[in-house]
């Protein structure tokens, strides 16, 4: 289950970044000062061939996400080819989350 990484270094001049992680996923979420989500990156299949789905409100899917958060994403250029396997895994994992 995804757990929040508490010690995320914020980048000056960038929106607030939160990082959630488990053995399969890294999820980065950026919010503006009002709390509105301005972007996210979901890195998945960490033990295998790690890939990512990325979206930013200012540039849409597949935006370059380099340097937006403390732990640089492993996929510069950020592929947005998510695939059925990723969708199915997220669906299965979502049943494990707590509200």
C-alpha positions as CSV (number, residue, x, y, z in Angstrom):
1,X,0.0,0.0,0.0
2,X,1.3,3.5,-0.8
3,X,2.7,5.4,2.1
4,X,3.7,9.1,2.1
5,X,7.4,9.9,2.2
6,X,7.5,12.7,4.8
7,X,10.9,14.3,4.0
8,X,10.4,15.6,0.4
9,X,12.7,18.5,-0.4
10,X,10.6,21.3,-2.0
11,X,12.1,23.1,-5.0
12,X,12.1,26.9,-4.9
13,X,9.6,28.5,-7.3
14,X,7.8,25.2,-7.9
15,X,4.4,23.9,-6.6
16,X,4.3,21.8,-3.5
17,X,5.3,18.2,-4.1
18,X,4.1,15.1,-2.2
19,X,5.6,11.7,-2.7
20,X,4.0,8.3,-2.0
21,X,5.7,5.0,-2.4
22,X,5.5,1.3,-2.0
23,X,7.3,-1.7,-3.6
24,X,5.6,-1.3,-7.0
25,X,4.7,2.4,-7.3
26,X,6.1,5.9,-6.7
27,X,3.4,8.6,-6.9
28,X,4.4,12.3,-7.1
29,X,1.6,14.9,-6.7
30,X,2.1,18.6,-7.2
31,X,-0.4,21.2,-5.8
32,X,-0.6,24.9,-6.0
33,X,-1.0,27.2,-2.8
34,X,-4.8,26.6,-2.9
35,X,-4.4,22.8,-2.8
36,X,-5.4,22.3,-6.4
37,X,-3.6,19.4,-8.1
38,X,-1.4,20.8,-10.9
39,X,0.3,17.6,-11.8
40,X,1.2,14.0,-11.0
41,X,3.5,11.2,-12.0
42,X,2.8,7.6,-11.3
43,X,5.9,5.4,-11.7
44,X,5.0,1.7,-11.8
45,X,6.6,-1.7,-12.1
46,X,9.6,-0.7,-10.0
47,X,10.9,-4.3,-9.6
48,X,10.6,-4.9,-13.4
49,X,10.8,-2.4,-16.2
50,X,9.8,0.8,-14.5
51,X,7.6,3.1,-16.5
52,X,5.5,6.2,-15.7
53,X,2.3,8.0,-16.5
54,X,2.7,11.8,-16.1
55,X,0.3,14.7,-16.4
56,X,0.7,18.5,-15.7
57,X,-2.1,21.0,-16.0
58,X,0.2,23.4,-18.0
59,X,1.4,20.8,-20.5
60,X,-0.8,17.7,-20.4
61,X,0.3,14.0,-20.5
62,X,3.9,13.0,-21.1
63,X,5.4,16.3,-19.9
64,X,9.0,16.4,-19.0
65,X,9.2,16.1,-15.2
66,X,12.9,16.3,-14.6
67,X,13.8,18.2,-11.5
68,X,10.3,18.8,-10.2
69,X,10.8,16.8,-7.0
70,X,13.5,15.7,-4.6
71,X,13.9,12.2,-6.1
72,X,14.2,12.7,-9.8
73,X,11.9,10.4,-11.7
74,X,13.7,7.6,-13.5
75,X,12.1,8.4,-16.8
76,X,13.1,11.7,-18.2
77,X,10.6,12.5,-20.9
78,X,8.0,10.5,-18.9
79,X,6.3,8.0,-21.1
80,X,2.6,8.0,-21.0
81,X,2.0,4.6,-22.4
82,X,0.4,3.1,-19.4
83,X,-1.1,-0.2,-20.6
84,X,-3.6,-2.7,-19.3
85,X,-1.2,-4.3,-16.9
86,X,-0.8,-1.0,-15.0
87,X,-4.5,-0.3,-14.9
88,X,-5.3,-3.8,-13.6
89,X,-2.6,-3.6,-10.9
90,X,-3.9,-0.2,-9.7
91,X,-7.4,-1.5,-9.6
92,X,-6.2,-4.5,-7.4
93,X,-4.1,-2.2,-5.2
94,X,-6.9,0.3,-4.7
95,X,-8.9,-2.4,-2.8
96,X,-6.0,-2.5,-0.2
97,X,-6.0,1.2,0.6
98,X,-7.6,2.7,3.7
99,X,-9.9,5.7,3.7
